[in-house]
Amino acid sequence: MASIKDWVSAARLRTLPLSVSGIILGSFIAASNGYTNAGIVILALFTTIGFQVLSNFANDYGDGVKGTDNKDRIGPERALQSGAISPKQMLKGIIISIVISAILGLSLIYIAFGKENFLLTLIFIVLIVASIIAAMKYTMGKNAYGYSGLGDIFVFIFFGLLSVCGTYFLFTKNLNWTIFLPAISVGLLSTGVLNLNNMRDINSDKKSNKNTLVVKLGSEKAISYHKFLILGALITAILYSILEYKSPFQFIFILAFIPIIKHLLKAIKTKKPKDFDPELKKLALSTFLFSILFGLGLII
C-alpha cells in the first residue's frame, strides 16, 4: 500500500513553481491594466497545480510501464520504477487528479465568465479537456508525443502561450498582441527546463526508443538550441518592456537573468549528461523568479 509520502514524492512538488509561473505573470499583467480578481488567481493557480500533478503521475506511469525509467536513468527514482506505487494504484491517482483538475477548471471558468458568455465558456472547457489530454499523452499510450520529439512544442504552448495569455484573458476578456511576448519568454524558459531534462536522459532515452528532440538533434545541437531558448526569452521580455514602457522598474526582471545566464554558461561547458541534473532546479526556480519580478515591475 502506497504511503502519503510516496504520493507526495510522485507528485514531484519541485515542478510546481515552474508550472504556475505563467499564471503568476498573466495575473500581474492583468493587474497592471486594472483587472484584479482574487478568485480567478486562486482557482487558476490550483487548476494549474492539478494539471501538473496529473502530468507527473501520467509521466511516471507512462515511462514506468514502457520501461523507460530503469537503472540507466540519471534523475530521481520514480514511483513505479521503485515499486513504491503499483501501475494500478497510479492509474487510480491519475483518474482522481483528472476529476479534481476538471472541477477546479470548471469553477475557474464560472468565476471568470458566469452564465452569460456561453461561447467563451465553451472555448475554455475545450482548453481544459485539451490540457488533460496533453498532460496524459506526453508518455502514456502508443502514440505518446513525448516519444516523438514533440514535447517541446506542447510545453511551449501550455506553459507559455496558454498559461500567460489564457490567464490574462480570464481577467480582461480580450488580448493585446504584445501579451504574447512575455508569454513567449515563459514558454521558452519552460521549454529550456524540458531540454535540460532530455539532455540529462539522452543515453537512457536512446536505449528506450524515446526520441526526444535532444535524441534527434544530438548533444551538440541541443546546446545550441538551449542558447536559442534562453536568449530568445530575454529578447522577447526586453521587447515587451520597451513597447509597453511606463517605468524603469519594468526592467527589474533582468535580475532573474543573472542566474539564468550563469546557468547557460554552465550548461555550455557541461560534457556529462548527469551534470545537467542540478541545472534543472536552477532554471526552473529562476523562471519562477523571472515571472514574479517581471510582474512586480509592472505594478510598482
Backbone as a ProteinNet text record, in pm:
[ID]
protein_1_A
[PRIMARY]
MASIKDWVSAARLRTLPLSVSGIILGSFIAASNGYTNAGIVILALFTTIGFQVLSNFANDYGDGVKGTDNKDRIGPERALQSGAISPKQMLKGIIISIVISAILGLSLIYIAFGKENFLLTLIFIVLIVASIIAAMKYTMGKNAYGYSGLGDIFVFIFFGLLSVCGTYFLFTKNLNWTIFLPAISVGLLSTGVLNLNNMRDINSDKKSNKNTLVVKLGSEKAISYHKFLILGALITAILYSILEYKSPFQFIFILAFIPIIKHLLKAIKTKKPKDFDPELKKLALSTFLFSILFGLGLII
[TERTIARY]
84.9	0	88.7	68.5	149	116.7	219.3	202.3	179.8	138.5	122.1	255	363.1	495.9	527	486.2	509.4	433.4	307.7	226.4	280.1	326.7	385.1	511.2	591.2	711.7	676.7	572.6	529.9	474.1	416.1	361.3	471.5	593.4	711.7	686.8	680.5	647.6	746	867.1	966.9	931.6	838.3	796.9	687	627.1	510.6	543.5	654.5	683.2	690.2	752.2	760.3	621.9	537.3	405.4	315.5	333.1	246.7	308.8	428.8	496.3	412.6	353.9	272.4	146.3	86.9	-34	-2	109	152.1	176	247.4	279.2	154.3	65.4	-58.8	-143.9	-147.6	-225.7	-167	-34.2	32.3	6.7	16.7	-4.8	-148.7	-243.7	-383.3	-400.2	-335.3	-344	-285.1	-178	-115.4	-207.6	-306.9	-404.7	-538.2	-537.9	-655.4	-753.6	-715.3	-805.2	-755.3	-835.4	-799.7	-919.6	-894	-998.4	-929	-937.5	-867.1	-914.8	-1044.6	-1099.8	-1036	-1016	-953.2	-809.2	-736.7	-595.2	-584.7	-662.1	-653.3	-692.9	-805.2	-851.9	-759.5	-704.6	-611.7	-485.6	-436.2	-317.9	-344.7	-456.3	-487.5	-520	-585.5	-614.1	-485	-392.1	-263.5	-183.8	-185.6	-117.9	-179.8	-313.2	-381.2	-335.1	-325	-278.3	-134	-50.2	89.9	105.5	30.3	34	-16.4	-124	-175.2	-66.2	2.1	108.5	220.9	257.8	364.8	326.6	201.8	153.8	153.4	102.1	91.7	229.8	326	461.7	527.8	503.2	555.9	500.4	369.4	304.3	352.7	350.2	386	528.5	623.5	763.4	788	708.7	725.7	684	565.6	516.3	590.6	647.9	725.5	868	909.2	1044.2	1148.5	1102.9	1196.5	1266.2	1191.1	1251	1317.5	1448.2	1522.4	1653.8	1741.6	1867.2	1958.7	1933.6	2017.5	1977.2	1856.3	1807.7	1885.7	1924	2008.8	1928	1810.5	1731.6	1679.7	1603.3	1546.8	1461.3	1470.1	1391.9	1242.9	1164.9	1021.8	944.6	814.2	732.1	715.9	679.3	663.1	797.2	899	1033.4	1080.9	1052.3	1096.4	1002.3	879.5	780.2	699.7	723.4	650.3	500.8	466.4	327.2	311.1	206.9	183.7	117.1	127.4	60.2	-89.8	-155.4	-299.1	-329.7	-247.8	-266.3	-242.3	-141.2	-110.9	-223.6	-285.1	-399.1	-514.2	-536.4	-639.9	-603.2	-474.6	-428.7	-447.8	-424.8	-444.5	-591	-680.8	-825.1	-871.2	-825	-861.6	-809.6	-687.4	-629	-709.1	-756.9	-839.4	-967	-1032.2	-1159	-1137.8	-1035.3	-1008.4	-973.4	-886.8	-846	-964.8	-1051.6	-1169.2	-1263.9	-1286.5	-1375.2	-1318.7	-1187.6	-1122.7	-1130.8	-1106.5	-1110.6	-1248.8	-1349.7	-1487.4	-1527.8	-1481.3	-1508.8	-1442.6	-1320.7	-1248	-1324.1	-1372.8	-1447.8	-1574.5	-1642.6	-1767	-1739.2	-1632.2	-1596	-1562.1	-1493.9	-1448.2	-1559.7	-1648.1	-1745.5	-1891.3	-1915.9	-2054.4	-2139.8	-2267.7	-2361.2	-2385.8	-2337.6	-2375.8	-2303.1	-2172.9	-2094.1	-2070.8	-2166.1	-2161.6	-2043.5	-2014.5	-1907.8	-1772	-1741.5	-1613.7	-1604.4	-1716	-1720	-1687.2	-1747.8	-1725.6	-1580.3	-1523	-1383.1	-1289.3	-1312.9	-1223.8	-1247.2	-1367.8	-1390.9	-1310.2	-1307.9	-1227.3	-1079.6	-1034.1	-894.7	-862.9	-959.6	-939.9	-924.6	-1012.3	-1004.8	-871.4	-828.8	-701.8	-584.4	-592.7	-486.1	-476.7	-590.8	-593.6	-533.6	-574.2	-522.3	-371.5	-328.1	-185.5	-103.9	-157.6	-87.7	-68.4	-165.9	-162	-81	-92.7	-37.1	111.9	174.8	318.4	394.8	361.1	428.7	332.7	203.2	108.6	56.9	37	-21.6	80.7	33.7	122	174.7	94.8	133.9	171	239.2	280.4	370.2	332.2	406.6	545.8	567.1	699.5	801.7	754.9	842.3	866.9	808.5	823.8	890	944	1013.9	924.1	796.4	701.5	677.8	746.5	725.5	755.1	858.2	898	786.7	720.6	612.3	497.8	461.6	349.4	382.1	505.7	545.7	541.2	591.8	591.2	448.6	357.2	218.4	147.4	154.6	75.1	137.5	270.3	335.7	357.1	361.6	386.5	264.1	228.2	120.5	-13.3	-55	-186.5	-189.1	-82.5	-77	-85.3	0.3	4.4	-114.5	-133.4	-240.5	-378.1	-391.9	-520.2	-559	-461.9	-488.8	-527	-450.3	-479.5	-621.1	-660.2	-792.5	-903.9	-879.6	-980.5	-1017.4	-919.4	-944.3	-1007.7	-951.2	-981.3	-1084.6	-1100.6	-1189.8	-1141.4	-1013.5	-956.3	-805.5	-742.2	-598.1	-533.2	-420.8	-335.2	-220.6	-181.4	-79	51.6	80.4	207.5	213.5	97.4	94.7	163.7	171.1	236.2	387.3	444.2	589.6	634.9	579.8	619	573.6	462.7	417.7	521.9	579.8	687.6	808.6	839.4	953	937.1	820.8	795.8	795	735.7	731.6	870.1	957.4	1093.4	1173.7	1160.2	1232	1181.9	1050.7	993.5	1041.1	1047.1	1098.7	1245.5	1316.7	1456.7	1472.3	1378.7	1382.8	1364.5	1269	1248.7	1372.2	1432.6	1553	1665.5	1681.7	1782.5	1753.1	1625.9	1583.3	1619.1	1594.8	1620.3	1769.4	1847.6	1992.4	2049.6	1994	2036.9	2007	1890.2	1843.4	1872.3	1956.5	1976	2015.1	2102.9	2150.2	2042.9	1974.6	1868.6	1750.2	1722.1	1612.3	1641.7	1766.1	1805.2	1780.8	1820.9	1806	1659.2	1572.9	1430.1	1347	1415.4	1346	1253.7	1293	1220.4	1289.6	1235.4	1301.6	1267.4	1320.7	1302.1	1375.1	1349.4	1416.4	1567.5	1612.8	1756.3	1815.7	1743.3	1789.5	1800.9	1703.7	1704.8	1815.3	1838	1937.3	2079.4	2095.4	2228.3	2270.3	2366	2404.4	2454.1	2536.6	2595.6	2489.6	2400.2	2295.2	2193.1	2175.9	2083.2	2130.9	2263.1	2318.6	2292.7	2309.6	2280.9	2133.5	2049.4	1905	1876.5	1950.2	1932.5	1969	2075.2	2113.3	1999.6	1941.4	1830.1	1713.4	1680.7	1568.7	1592.8	1710.8	1742.7	1751	1825.4	1842.9	1713.4	1635.1	1505	1411.7	1415.6	1332.5	1371.8	1500.5	1549.5	1509.1	1524.8	1494	1345	1257.4	1113.5	1066.3	1128.2	1093.1	1134.2	1253.3	1301.3	1214.5	1179.5	1097.8	961.7	899.7	771	786.5	891.3	912.2	938.4	997.9	1020	888.6	814.3	688.5	582.4	582.1	482.6	546.5	644.9	722.7	639.1	648.1	584	679.2	769.6	858.8	986.5	1099.7	1225.5	1219.5	1125.1	1109.9	1071.4	1019.9	979.3	1097.2	1218.8	1336.3	1398.8	1327.7	1380.7	1396.8	1322	1330.6	1470.8	1550.9	1688.4	1765.3	1729.7	1796.3	1781.3	1664.6	1641.4	1730.2	1773.5	1856.8	2003.6	2039.6	2176.9	2202.3	2118.1	2138.3	2108.1	2017.2	1984.8	2104.9	2170.9	2288.7	2403.6	2418.4	2519.6	2492.3	2362.7	2323.1	2359.7	2332.6	2360.4	2509.5	2592.6	2737.7	2782.2	2718.8	2748.2	2703.6	2585.7	2532.8	2620.7	2671.7	2757.4	2884.8	2936.3	3061	3039.2	2914.7	2885.1	2902.5	2974.5	3000.7	2929.3	2911.8	2849.7	2699.6	2614.6	2469.1	2422.5	2484.7	2440.7	2459.1	2552.2	2579.6	2472.8	2379.8	2268.6	2161.3	2161.4	2054.8	2040.6	2147.9	2132.4	2090.2	2114.1	2076.2	1925.3	1855.2	1708.9	1642.8	1680.8	1622.5	1658.2	1781.4	1824.8	1741.9	1721.6	1647.3	1498.9	1443.3	1301.6	1272.3	1355.1	1334	1363.5	1459.3	1490.4	1375.4	1307.9	1190.5	1077.9	1059.3	959.9	992.4	1121.4	1165.8	1143.4	1173	1151.6	1005.7	913.6	770.3	729.3	779.2	746	805.2	932.7	998.9	940	911	852.4	717.4	637.5	507.5	514.5	602.5	617.4	662.7	749.4	797.7	688.7	578.3	466.2	372	374.8	276.6	337.6	470.6	531.3	575
-119.8	0	125.1	209.7	331	427.8	489.9	585.6	725.9	816	956.2	1012.4	972.1	1018.2	974.9	853	803.1	887	923	1002.5	1145	1200.6	1334.7	1334	1228.7	1215.5	1202.9	1123.4	1102.8	1231.7	1317.4	1445.3	1542.7	1514.6	1596.3	1745.5	1781	1918.6	2021.1	1977.1	2072.7	2125	2057.9	2104.2	2210.2	2228.3	2317.3	2466	2519.2	2661.9	2696.3	2610.1	2635.6	2633.7	2539.8	2524.8	2645.9	2716.7	2831.8	2964.7	2960.6	3085.2	3165.9	3099.4	3169	3228.5	3157.5	3207.1	3334.7	3331.7	3449.2	3568	3544.3	3653.2	3709	3621.1	3666.2	3748	3707.2	3778.9	3917	3924.9	4053.2	4149.4	4097.6	4184	4235.3	4149.2	4192.6	4299.6	4279.9	4377.5	4511.6	4507.8	4633.2	4711.8	4643	4708.7	4733.2	4715.8	4747.8	4634.8	4510.5	4396.2	4307.3	4294.3	4208	4125.1	4002.7	3913.8	3800.2	3803.4	3704.2	3562.9	3548.3	3416.7	3355	3436.1	3386.7	3346	3429.1	3397.9	3265.1	3250.8	3129.9	3005.1	3011.4	2894.4	2861.8	2964.3	2940.1	2870	2913.1	2850.3	2704.2	2678.6	2541.3	2451.6	2507.5	2429	2387.3	2480.5	2451.4	2350.1	2363.8	2265.7	2127.2	2123.1	1996.6	1933.4	2014.6	1964.6	1915.2	1987.4	1948.6	1816.6	1800.6	1674.6	1560.4	1585.3	1485.7	1448.2	1548.1	1523.5	1440.7	1472.6	1399.6	1254.1	1230.9	1093.5	1018.3	1085	1021.7	990.3	1082.2	1058.7	942.8	938.1	828.9	695.8	694.7	572.7	535.4	632.8	605.5	555.6	627	584.9	456.3	437.7	318.2	191.5	191.7	70.5	43	147	127.9	82.1	92.1	52.3	160.1	281.6	392.3	430.8	426.6	450.9	322	317.4	197.5	237.5	140.7	167.6	264.8	282.3	374.4	519.6	543.8	680.5	752.4	876.7	952.4	1024.5	1073.9	1154.7	1077	1145.1	1082.1	960.7	855.8	734.1	763.9	718.7	744.8	634.6	660.3	572.8	432.8	422.4	290.4	219.5	295.6	239.9	174.4	240.2	188.9	83.5	76.8	-16.4	40.2	168.9	231.2	240.9	263	270.2	175.6	94.6	-0.8	68.8	11.1	70	90.1	-5.6	4.7	121.1	137.2	248.6	381.8	385.5	510.9	549.5	451.9	480.6	542.2	491.5	549.2	693	714.9	850	944.5	895.1	975.7	1013.2	917	943.2	1047	1032.2	1127.7	1266.8	1273.6	1402.6	1467.4	1386.8	1438.6	1500.8	1429.4	1477.3	1608.3	1611.6	1731.9	1849.3	1825.6	1932.7	1985	1894.8	1934.4	2019.4	1979.9	2055.9	2195.7	2201.5	2331.2	2417.5	2355.3	2428.7	2482.8	2402.2	2445.9	2557.7	2546.8	2652.9	2783.5	2772.1	2889.1	2955	2874.9	2927.2	2997.9	2939.5	3000	3134.2	3139.2	3264.7	3372.3	3332.8	3429.2	3477	3385.4	3418.9	3414.4	3351.8	3342	3258.6	3291	3215.8	3284.5	3406.2	3487.1	3451	3429.4	3415	3267.5	3210.5	3067	3031.9	3115.5	3085.3	3079.3	3180.1	3180.3	3063.2	3032.2	2917	2789.9	2773.8	2654.1	2644.3	2756.8	2757.7	2713.2	2765.4	2730.9	2588.3	2537.2	2396.2	2307.8	2344.3	2271.4	2277.6	2394.2	2408.8	2322.3	2308.1	2221.5	2076.5	2034.8	1897.8	1875.8	1975.4	1966	1956.6	2031.4	2030	1893.1	1832.6	1699.8	1596.3	1603	1508.9	1526.7	1652.8	1681.2	1631.4	1648.1	1602.7	1451.7	1380.4	1234.1	1177.1	1239.7	1179.5	1207.3	1277	1301.4	1169.5	1079.3	948.9	830.8	853.7	742.5	704.9	576	529.2	501.6	441.4	402.8	524.1	629.4	748	865.7	837.2	942.6	1042.8	1171.1	1269.6	1297.5	1268.1	1285	1189.7	1080.9	982.1	1012.8	1122.4	1159.9	1296.2	1349.6	1477.5	1599.3	1582.1	1693.4	1756.9	1706.3	1757.8	1906.2	1951.4	2092.3	2185	2145.7	2227.7	2239.1	2126.8	2127.4	2205.9	2194.4	2272.5	2421	2459.1	2599.3	2653.9	2576.4	2620.9	2627.8	2519.4	2511.8	2587.4	2585.4	2656.1	2803.5	2835.2	2973	3043.5	3016.7	3089.9	3075.5	2952.5	2930.7	2978.6	2950.8	2987.2	3138.8	3213.7	3359	3426.6	3398.2	3464.1	3420.1	3291.3	3241.2	3304.5	3316.4	3379.5	3525.8	3595.1	3735.8	3751.7	3662	3670	3644	3556.3	3529.8	3657.5	3744	3870.9	3975.1	3988.7	4104.3	4078.2	3951.1	3910.5	3967.2	4001.3	4046.6	4020.3	4031.5	4010.1	4121.6	4169.4	4261.8	4178.1	4201.3	4116.1	4117	4226.7	4233.9	4135.9	4090.3	3994.4	3864.2	3838.7	3715.9	3719.7	3837.4	3847.4	3789.3	3833.2	3768.5	3622.8	3591.8	3452	3365.8	3420.2	3350.3	3333.3	3436.6	3428.6	3311.6	3303.5	3194.6	3060.3	3057.3	2933.4	2883.8	2975	2936.9	2888.6	2957.5	2915.9	2779.6	2759.3	2630.6	2518.6	2548.3	2450.8	2422.7	2524.6	2505.9	2403.9	2404.8	2306.8	2166	2149.8	2019.1	1978	2072.4	2042.6	1993	2055.2	2009.6	1867.4	1842.7	1709.6	1605.6	1640.4	1547	1532.7	1639.9	1628.2	1537.6	1546.8	1458.2	1311.9	1286.8	1149.3	1096.8	1164.5	1129.3	982.7	931.6	794.5	691	707.4	612.3	624.6	747.6	766.6	696.4	703.8	635.5	485.4	428.3	284.3	242.6	336.5	305.7	349.7	396.4	446.1	564.1	644.8	767.7	878	909.4	1000.5	1146.2	1195.5	1336.2	1422.1	1551.8	1641.9	1636.7	1618.8	1609.1	1484.8	1372.7	1249.8	1271.3	1343.1	1369.2	1466.8	1568.3	1670.5	1625.8	1551.7	1520.6	1623.9	1589.3	1674.2	1812.4	1818.4	1946.2	2044.6	1998.4	2085.1	2118.6	2028.6	2054.1	2171.7	2187.6	2301.3	2431.1	2426.7	2544.9	2581.9	2481.4	2500.8	2563	2521	2574.4	2722.9	2759.4	2900.7	2982.6	2930.2	2998.5	3019	2917.7	2926.5	3035.3	3035	3130.2	3272.6	3292.1	3426.5	3477.5	3388.1	3427.1	3477.2	3412.2	3455	3595	3620.9	3752.5	3860.3	3833.4	3932.3	3967	3866.9	3894.4	3970.1	3941.4	4013.6	4160.7	4184.1	4321.4	4396	4329.6	4392	4435.7	4349	4386.3	4509.8	4511.9	4622.8	4753.8	4745.8	4866.3	4913	4819.2	4853.5	4903.1	4847.3	4884.1	4963.3	5045.9	5115.5	5217.5	5208.5	5304.5	5348.7	5259.5	5288	5206.9	5258.9	5181.6	5055.4	5050.8	4931.5	4808.8	4832.6	4721.2	4631	4684.2	4606.2	4534.7	4531.1	4464.3	4313.6	4260.3	4117.6	4076.6	4174.8	4145.4	4074.3	4102.2	4037.7	3885.7	3839.5	3695.5	3631.9	3712.2	3657.5	3646.7	3699	3680.1	3531.4	3464.7	3319.9	3239.9	3291.2	3218.6	3217.7	3331	3336.7	3254.9	3259.2	3175.7	3028.5	2993.4	2856.2	2820.9	2912.6	2887.1	2862	2943.8	2926.5	2791.1	2751.1	2620	2508.3	2522.4	2419.7	2404.1	2515.7	2512.1	2431.9	2443	2374.8	2229.5	2192.7	2059	1952.4	1847.2	1738.1	1608.8	1585.8	1461.7	1483.8	1398.9	1414.6	1429.2	1357.7	1362	1501.1	1579.4	1712.6	1815.2	1776.2	1865.2	1861.1	1756.5	1737.9	1854.7	1903.4	2017.2	2146.2	2154.8	2274.9	2286.1	2173.6	2174.4	2263.5	2241.8	2318.6	2466.5	2495.3	2634.5	2710.3	2649.3	2717.4	2726.1	2621.6	2622.9	2733.2	2742.5	2844.6	2984.7	2995.4	3125.6	3173.1	3078.9	3113.4	3163.5	3098.7	3141.2	3282.5	3307.1	3439.2	3542.8	3505.8	3595.9	3641	3547.8	3579.8	3678.3	3656.5	3743.8	3884.1	3890.6	4020.1	4095.8	4024.5	4088.4	4149.2	4072.4	4120.2	4236.9	4227.1	4335.5	4464.3	4450.1	4566.5	4641.9	4573.4	4636.9	4713.5	4677.7	4738.4	4830.7	4834.5	4925.3	5056.7
0	0	0	-98.4	-108.7	4.7	58.7	167.5	112.8	200.9	161.7	111.2	178	138	-5.2	-42.2	-178	-281	-247.9	-339.9	-353	-242.3	-245.7	-331.9	-317	-397.8	-546.1	-576.8	-715.8	-776.3	-690.5	-738.6	-778.9	-736.5	-771.7	-748.6	-622	-583.8	-638.4	-669.3	-718.9	-858.3	-926.5	-1059.5	-1052.6	-936.1	-925.8	-946.8	-892.1	-916.6	-1064.7	-1144.3	-1287.9	-1351.6	-1309	-1371	-1348.3	-1235.9	-1206	-1249	-1307	-1346.5	-1444.6	-1543.5	-1642.6	-1583.2	-1487	-1419.7	-1342.7	-1271.4	-1193.9	-1285.9	-1395.4	-1486.7	-1553.7	-1600	-1662.3	-1567.4	-1440.2	-1338.5	-1311.5	-1305.6	-1283.7	-1399.8	-1522.3	-1638.8	-1640.7	-1605.1	-1597	-1490	-1373.6	-1264	-1305	-1384	-1428.4	-1521.6	-1576.9	-1663.3	-1592.7	-1459.4	-1380.5	-1358.5	-1389.6	-1373	-1259.2	-1156.2	-1043.5	-1001.5	-960.5	-910	-836.3	-702.8	-621.2	-651.4	-679.8	-709.9	-833	-936	-1059.2	-1032.4	-958.1	-928.5	-854.7	-747.9	-664.3	-742.2	-812.9	-887.7	-1005.1	-1069.9	-1180.3	-1129.1	-1013.3	-954.5	-919.3	-852.3	-810.1	-928.4	-1030.2	-1150.5	-1218.1	-1230.2	-1293.9	-1213.5	-1082.6	-997.3	-1017.9	-1029.2	-1054.5	-1184.9	-1289.8	-1418.9	-1410.3	-1334.8	-1323.2	-1249.1	-1139.7	-1064.9	-1153.5	-1228	-1322.5	-1422.7	-1476.8	-1573.3	-1511.4	-1388.2	-1321	-1296.4	-1254.5	-1234.9	-1368.1	-1471.7	-1603.5	-1660	-1641.6	-1690	-1616.1	-1486.2	-1404.2	-1454.8	-1480.7	-1528	-1668.2	-1760.6	-1899.5	-1914.4	-1852.8	-1861.5	-1782.8	-1675.9	-1593	-1665.4	-1724.5	-1791.2	-1921.3	-1982.7	-2106	-2077	-1950.1	-1913.8	-1936.6	-1968.2	-1990.1	-1860.2	-1750	-1618.3	-1571.9	-1583.6	-1545.4	-1479	-1457.8	-1386.8	-1460.1	-1591.2	-1669.5	-1651.2	-1598.3	-1583	-1473.6	-1500.7	-1408.4	-1300.8	-1334	-1242	-1122.9	-1034.9	-916.3	-952.1	-873.1	-896.9	-883.1	-979.1	-979.4	-906.8	-885.7	-801.5	-859.1	-988.6	-1049	-1060.7	-1093.3	-1108.4	-978.5	-866.1	-736.1	-678.9	-732.6	-679.7	-564.9	-531.9	-420.8	-450.9	-577.8	-621.6	-740.2	-737.7	-846.4	-964.2	-1083.9	-1200.6	-1178.2	-1115	-1088.4	-995.4	-892.3	-798.6	-868.1	-954.9	-1024	-1118.8	-1183.7	-1270.2	-1190.8	-1071.1	-984.5	-946.8	-919.1	-887.3	-1004.1	-1124.4	-1245.4	-1261.4	-1240.2	-1253.2	-1150.7	-1027.6	-922.3	-957.3	-1009.8	-1048.9	-1161.2	-1254.3	-1364.6	-1310.1	-1220.2	-1162.9	-1087.1	-1002.7	-923.4	-1014.1	-1113.1	-1205	-1284.3	-1327.5	-1406	-1322.2	-1197.5	-1107.6	-1083.5	-1057.1	-1035.3	-1161.3	-1277.1	-1403	-1435.1	-1413.3	-1439.1	-1342.7	-1219.8	-1120.8	-1164.1	-1215.2	-1264.4	-1379.3	-1472	-1586.5	-1540.8	-1442.6	-1393.5	-1326.1	-1246.3	-1178.9	-1280.3	-1388.5	-1488.1	-1579.7	-1623.1	-1726.4	-1681.6	-1564.2	-1517.3	-1611.2	-1617.6	-1702.2	-1836.2	-1851.4	-1966.4	-2096.4	-2087.8	-2209.6	-2243.6	-2314.5	-2345.2	-2435.3	-2535.3	-2630.6	-2562	-2478.8	-2408.4	-2311.3	-2244.8	-2154.6	-2230.5	-2346	-2427	-2472.4	-2514.7	-2559.9	-2448.1	-2327.6	-2216.8	-2165.9	-2181.6	-2148.9	-2243.5	-2371.2	-2469.1	-2431.1	-2382.8	-2342	-2220.1	-2129.4	-2012.7	-2057.5	-2146.1	-2198.5	-2270	-2349.9	-2421.6	-2323.9	-2213.8	-2113.1	-2046.2	-2018	-1956	-2050.8	-2176.7	-2275.9	-2293.9	-2303	-2321.2	-2202.1	-2081.6	-1960.7	-1961.6	-2014.4	-2013.1	-2129.9	-2246.2	-2367.5	-2387.9	-2294.6	-2309.8	-2311.2	-2219.9	-2217.9	-2223	-2200.7	-2195.8	-2334.6	-2356.3	-2481.7	-2590.7	-2699	-2809	-2886.2	-2893.2	-2970.6	-2881.1	-2770.8	-2677.7	-2749.5	-2745.2	-2823	-2766.2	-2638.1	-2579.2	-2638.7	-2699.2	-2760.7	-2908.7	-2956.5	-3097.1	-3113.7	-3005.7	-3013.1	-3014.1	-2974.9	-2979.2	-2842.2	-2739.9	-2605.7	-2593.7	-2663.1	-2655.4	-2703.2	-2810.6	-2866.4	-2766.7	-2705.3	-2611.7	-2485.2	-2436.3	-2318.4	-2350.2	-2466.2	-2506.7	-2512.8	-2569.3	-2583.6	-2448.8	-2371.8	-2248.7	-2131.6	-2118.3	-2007.4	-2039.7	-2168.1	-2207.8	-2261.2	-2386.2	-2452.5	-2380.7	-2357	-2294.9	-2150.6	-2077.1	-1935.9	-1915.7	-1984.7	-1967.6	-2035.3	-2164.1	-2239.8	-2191.2	-2159.3	-2109.3	-1977.3	-1886.7	-1757.3	-1775.9	-1858.1	-1886	-1942.2	-2031.8	-2094.5	-1993.3	-1896.5	-1793.7	-1718.4	-1700.4	-1631.7	-1724.7	-1842.4	-1927.3	-2037.2	-2075.8	-2187.2	-2320.6	-2328.5	-2454.7	-2452.6	-2569.8	-2579.9	-2660.3	-2609.8	-2683.7	-2740.8	-2863.7	-2924.9	-2847	-2776.3	-2703.4	-2586.6	-2539.1	-2428.7	-2467.3	-2597.6	-2643.3	-2621.3	-2609	-2590.6	-2456.2	-2341.5	-2216.2	-2209.2	-2278.1	-2283.3	-2353.9	-2459.6	-2531.1	-2439.5	-2360.2	-2267.4	-2170.9	-2107.1	-2011.7	-2083.6	-2202.7	-2279.6	-2317.4	-2358.5	-2396.5	-2275.8	-2162.8	-2041.9	-1992.4	-1998.8	-1957.6	-2050.1	-2179.1	-2275.2	-2247.1	-2199.6	-2161.2	-2050	-1955	-1845.7	-1901.5	-1993	-2056	-2135.6	-2204.7	-2283.1	-2193.5	-2077.9	-1981.3	-1935.7	-1905.2	-1862.6	-1969.3	-2094.2	-2203.2	-2233.6	-2211.1	-2226.8	-2118	-1999.5	-1890.9	-1922.6	-1982.5	-2005.2	-2144.6	-2221.8	-2362	-2382.7	-2299.8	-2320.9	-2289.2	-2175.7	-2140.6	-2235.8	-2283.1	-2378.5	-2510.8	-2555.9	-2679.7	-2668.1	-2555.5	-2534.9	-2529.4	-2483.5	-2467.9	-2587.5	-2693	-2813.5	-2783.3	-2685	-2655.9	-2735.2	-2850.9	-2943.8	-2915	-2804.9	-2770.6	-2873.7	-2868.9	-2962.5	-2943.2	-2819.8	-2791.3	-2857.3	-2849.7	-2914.4	-3065.2	-3121.9	-3266.3	-3306.6	-3224	-3257	-3227.2	-3118.5	-3068.9	-2965.3	-2880.3	-2766.8	-2808.4	-2913.4	-2953.1	-3002.9	-3088.8	-3141.1	-3031.8	-2935.2	-2824.4	-2739.7	-2727.6	-2654.6	-2731.4	-2861.8	-2945	-2934	-2934.3	-2916.5	-2780.5	-2678.3	-2543.2	-2539.2	-2609.3	-2618.2	-2678	-2784.4	-2851.2	-2754.6	-2675.1	-2581.7	-2476.7	-2418.4	-2311	-2365	-2470.9	-2526.5	-2589.5	-2648	-2703.6	-2595.4	-2479.2	-2366.4	-2319.6	-2313.5	-2271.2	-2371.7	-2499.6	-2603.5	-2605.7	-2597	-2601.8	-2477.5	-2362.5	-2240.1	-2250.2	-2301.4	-2318.3	-2419.8	-2528.1	-2632.7	-2578.3	-2496.9	-2436.9	-2348.8	-2269.3	-2176.1	-2248.8	-2366.6	-2447.9	-2509.8	-2567.2	-2634.4	-2536.5	-2414.8	-2314	-2200.5	-2234.4	-2132.4	-2054.8	-1921.6	-1832.2	-1721.6	-1683.1	-1571	-1585.2	-1537.9	-1542.6	-1457.7	-1362.1	-1278.8	-1362	-1482.2	-1567.5	-1604.9	-1592	-1629.7	-1509.7	-1398	-1279.2	-1302.1	-1400	-1429	-1475.5	-1517.2	-1561.1	-1450.3	-1325.3	-1211.3	-1217.6	-1264.3	-1273.6	-1380.5	-1476.8	-1583.6	-1543.6	-1428.1	-1380.1	-1352.7	-1269.4	-1251.3	-1378	-1462.8	-1586.2	-1681.6	-1696.9	-1783.6	-1723.6	-1590.7	-1525.5	-1552.6	-1547.1	-1578.2	-1722.7	-1815.6	-1956.6	-1979.6	-1916.4	-1929.9	-1874.2	-1763.7	-1705	-1798.4	-1857.8	-1947.6	-2071.2	-2122.5	-2240.9	-2214.2	-2091.3	-2055.6	-2012.5	-1985.9	-1934.2	-2042	-2008.4	-2102	-2062.9	-1932.5	-1886.2	-1864.4	-1919.6	-1904.5	-1759.8	-1666.7	-1527	-1466	-1521.4	-1466.9	-1504.3	-1591.9	-1623.8	-1514.5	-1433	-1333.9	-1237.3	-1173.2	-1081	-1149.9	-1281.9	-1355.7	-1375.3	-1368	-1382.4	-1278.1	-1153.3	-1043.4	-1056.3	-1095.4	-1108	-1211.1	-1328.3	-1433.8	-1400.3	-1340.2	-1303.9	-1202	-1097.3	-994.1	-1047.4	-1138.7	-1199	-1287.5	-1353.7	-1434.3	-1345	-1231.8	-1133	-1083.6	-1053.9	-1009.3	-1119	-1242.8	-1355.9	-1362.6	-1347.2	-1355.5	-1245.9	-1127.4	-1014.5	-1035.9	-1071.2	-1089.7	-1207.9	-1316	-1433.3	-1395.4	-1320.6	-1278.8	-1182.8	-1084.8	-987.1	-1056.3	-1156.6	-1228.1	-1300.9	-1329.4	-1399.1	-1306.3	-1176.6	-1085.6	-980.6	-971	-871.1	-935.6
[MASK]
++++++++++++++++++++++++++++++++++++++++++++++++++++++++++++++++++++++++++++++++++++++++++++++++++++++++++++++++++++++++++++++++++++++++++++++++++++++++++++++++++++++++++++++++++++++++++++++++++++++++++++++++++++++++++++++++++++++++++++++++++++++++++++++++++++++++++++++++++++++++++++++++++++++++++++

